[in-house]
Amino acid sequence: MADTVGFGIIGAGRVAQELAADLGGVEGARLVAVTSRTGVSAERVAARAGGARVHPNVEALLADPEVDVVYVATPHHLHAAQANAALRAGKAVLCEKPFTLDGAQAREVVETARRAQVFCMEAMWMRFIPAVQRAVELVNAGAIGEPMILHADFGVPTGGPTDSRFYDPRQGGGALLDRGVYAVSLATMLFGRPTDVTATAAISEQGVDTHLGAVLRFDDRLAVMSCSLDALTANTAVVGGTEGTITLHAPFFCTNRVSVHRFRVAAPVDTTNEATARSRRELLERARASRAGQFARRFARPVVNRLRRRDERFPLRGHGYGYEVAEVIACLRAGRPESPRMPLDDTILVMDVLDHIRDEVGAP
């Protein structure tokens, strides 16, 4: 294919603006065209990107021969129709999360892409953020022993009117689809397909989930997640294992810092032997001043634990959207119809879990 890959953007909201800005920092990427519901916002994005074309509608953008990839960045309820239209026009698709409104729509888009043999990927940028990839790498390498539980939350007050898309069920509003999707994607990325899902939520007068909590069980592992449209939460993710924890600092889905807390665990001692009992008492005395030692004495009396912390930092380039753009370009140049790091089957799995959670809480 050509040395430069032309991107066309449908939508001109904040995320679209930030991805457009990041395109300039990705080798081989170029913003060619923009279209949106309001021409003024599209013109603003195009001007900031150095003069990309502004098309009056989606059809005109899809007919642009210089557009190789269509980035769908519109409200959730428009994703399926616009992604399908782009794929049928022979354009590769990068579609914002949530990929669609539900699993049925996701399967329809995936079937369209596979039938047409055209590249398609969910824009789950979290999976391409270097710090997130490092955290998953550490978990898989056994850095904290056997991973057993994930705690993740995403809550930020929207600060907007209650008639905005966030609170409109027809537009796919609600905390789960807009924010909880990150925790679900991370949980399935780490643990696979859940065997059981339990959830509860506060439902607004408009009929969307404003706060939601869910527990996903993966045989003997758990993922505990929460999300909110109205409350500010820690916005972190912590993976707990048999030998320590890995923390993805806020905001966990585009973090630039990972902390590894590891316990070095001694084997249980034979306290009937006076020498070993005395040695154990001495170790506990030395550890008494440390918080880790206090924790060990209170909760793990048969062992002596020492908690070691290591921080790893990964400064983000731009707003952080360039990593997923680079993946799209790499896949197109390699002739791959799907990304091995964000395969379409993973996207369908996430949508199925979201469907299950919404069924549990009675959200539309």
Beta strands, then each sheet from edge to edge (+ up, - down):
strand 1: 5-10
strand 2: 29-35
strand 3: 53-54
strand 4: 69-72
strand 5: 92-96
strand 6: 120-123
strand 7: 147-155
strand 8: 196-203
strand 9: 209-218
strand 10: 221-228
strand 11: 237-241
strand 12: 244-248
strand 13: 257-265
strand 14: 305-313
sheet 1: 3+ 2+ 1+ 4+ 5+ 6+
sheet 2: 8+ 9- 10+ 7+ 11- 12+ 13- 14+
end
